[in-house]
Amino acid sequence: MSSQGLAEDVRRVSGLIREVADFPQAGVLFRDLSPLLADAEGFRVVVDAMALHAAEGTDVVVGIESRGFLLGAAVAHKLGLGVVGVRKPGKLPAVAHRVDYDLEYGTAALELPEGTLAPGARALVVDDVLATGGTVEAACALVEYVGAEVSVVSVVMELAALNGRDRLAGRKVRSLLTV
């Protein structure tokens, strides 16, 4: 299928994304991709489109907890690559590094599993939504901490008004949808 046909498919399945007001706290409009991921055709379209974002020479896919795990694993499978999940604290038995960061509604942290990324590896970083950029920036910092390189950041949806792309200056960022 052509990239133009795939872009049309992405627009078509974007109607499966649900908006949830006041979650996880008052004043936040949460974009829930669960219905999109539960739809076989929608999931296929998103995975195919995200796989096209992989840069030549990408060695591994890094999925960000938790929806980035689902997307990252499927994209890695499609590309014939391995997948590394960056996790919330307390989920890994061996941690290579931890990064704390700010969210639009609080603070959080991500950890990289020890021994999963080799120095010089080129990583496609995958997540569902790019909002303020804190989560993706933290994941990129984990990749770079071990001497690997972020080849591309790929997200399903970018919330342009929150300017998350600004925190990722100097990195290639690709989004399937921008709202």
C-alpha positions in Angstrom: 0.0 0.0 0.0 1.2 3.5 -0.7 2.1 5.9 2.1 -0.7 8.2 0.8 -3.2 5.3 1.1 -1.9 4.5 4.6 -2.3 8.1 5.6 -5.9 8.0 4.5 -6.4 4.8 6.5 -4.9 6.5 9.6 -7.4 9.4 9.3 -10.2 6.9 8.9 -9.4 4.9 12.0 -8.6 8.0 14.1 -12.3 8.2 14.9 -11.8 5.2 17.2 -9.8 7.4 19.6 -11.9 8.3 22.6 -11.7 11.6 24.5 -12.1 11.3 28.3 -12.6 14.6 30.2 -11.0 15.2 33.6 -8.8 12.1 33.5 -6.5 11.5 35.3 -7.4 14.7 37.1 -9.7 17.7 36.6 -8.9 19.8 33.6 -7.1 17.2 31.6 -8.6 15.8 28.4 -7.2 12.3 28.0 -6.9 10.8 24.5 -7.7 7.1 25.0 -6.3 4.9 22.2 -7.8 1.7 23.8 -10.7 1.4 21.3 -8.3 2.0 18.4 -5.9 -0.7 19.7 -8.9 -3.1 20.3 -10.0 -2.8 16.6 -8.0 -5.2 14.4 -8.0 -3.0 11.4 -7.2 0.1 13.4 -4.3 -1.6 15.1 -3.0 -2.9 11.8 -3.1 0.5 10.2 -1.3 2.2 13.1 1.4 -0.4 13.3 2.0 -0.4 9.5 2.2 3.4 9.6 4.6 3.6 12.6 6.8 1.0 11.0 7.3 3.3 8.0 8.8 5.9 10.5 11.8 3.6 11.2 15.0 5.2 9.9 17.3 3.1 7.7 19.6 1.2 10.0 17.3 1.1 13.0 18.5 -1.7 15.2 15.8 -1.9 18.0 12.4 -0.5 19.0 12.0 1.1 22.4 8.4 1.1 23.7 7.4 3.4 26.5 5.2 2.0 29.3 2.4 1.1 28.9 0.7 1.7 25.5 4.1 2.1 23.9 4.8 -1.5 24.9 1.9 -2.7 22.7 2.7 -0.5 19.8 6.5 -1.0 20.1 6.2 -4.8 20.2 4.0 -4.9 17.1 6.2 -2.5 15.2 9.4 -4.4 16.2 7.8 -7.6 15.0 6.8 -6.0 11.7 10.3 -4.7 11.2 12.0 -8.0 12.3 13.7 -6.2 15.3 13.9 -6.7 19.0 12.0 -4.5 21.5 13.0 -2.9 24.8 10.4 -1.7 27.2 11.3 1.3 29.4 9.4 0.9 32.6 7.9 2.8 35.6 10.0 2.4 38.8 9.8 -0.9 40.7 9.0 -3.1 37.7 12.5 -4.2 36.7 14.9 -6.6 38.6 18.0 -4.8 37.1 18.1 -1.2 36.2 20.7 0.4 33.9 19.5 4.0 34.6 16.5 6.0 35.8 15.2 9.4 34.7 12.7 11.5 36.6 10.6 14.0 34.7 7.6 16.3 34.9 4.1 15.6 33.4 1.4 18.2 32.7 -0.3 16.9 35.9 2.6 15.8 38.2 5.9 14.0 38.1 7.0 10.5 37.1 10.1 8.4 36.3 11.2 5.8 33.8 13.8 3.1 34.0 15.8 1.2 31.4 16.4 -2.5 31.9 20.1 -3.4 32.3 21.8 -5.1 29.4 19.1 -4.4 26.8 20.6 -1.6 24.6 24.1 -1.7 23.2 26.3 1.4 22.8 25.9 2.6 19.2 22.5 0.9 18.7 20.0 3.0 16.7 16.6 3.0 18.4 13.1 3.8 17.2 11.3 5.2 20.3 7.6 4.5 20.2 4.7 5.8 22.3 1.0 6.5 21.9 0.7 10.3 22.6 3.2 13.2 22.6 1.8 15.8 25.0 4.2 18.0 26.9 7.2 15.8 25.8 8.4 14.8 29.3 7.8 11.1 28.9 9.4 10.8 25.5 12.3 13.1 26.5 13.0 10.8 29.5 12.9 7.7 27.3 15.3 9.3 24.8 17.6 10.3 27.7 17.6 6.6 28.8 18.6 5.4 25.3 21.3 8.0 25.1 22.6 7.3 28.6 23.9 3.9 27.5 25.5 5.3 24.4 22.7 4.3 22.0 21.2 6.7 19.5 17.6 7.7 19.0 17.0 7.3 15.2 13.4 8.5 15.3 10.6 9.1 17.7 7.2 7.8 16.5 3.9 8.5 18.2 0.3 7.9 17.1 -1.0 11.3 18.2 0.7 14.7 19.0 -1.1 17.3 21.0 0.3 20.3 19.3 -1.0 22.9 21.8 1.2 21.4 24.6 4.4 21.9 22.5 6.0 18.6 23.4 8.0 18.6 20.2 10.0 21.6 21.6 11.5 19.3 24.3 12.7 16.9 21.6 14.7 19.5 19.5 17.3 17.9 17.4 15.5 14.6 17.2 13.4 13.3 14.3 9.8 13.2 15.5 7.0 11.6 13.5 3.3 11.6 14.5 0.5 9.9 12.6 -2.1 12.5 13.8 -1.7 16.0 15.1 -4.5 17.6 17.1 
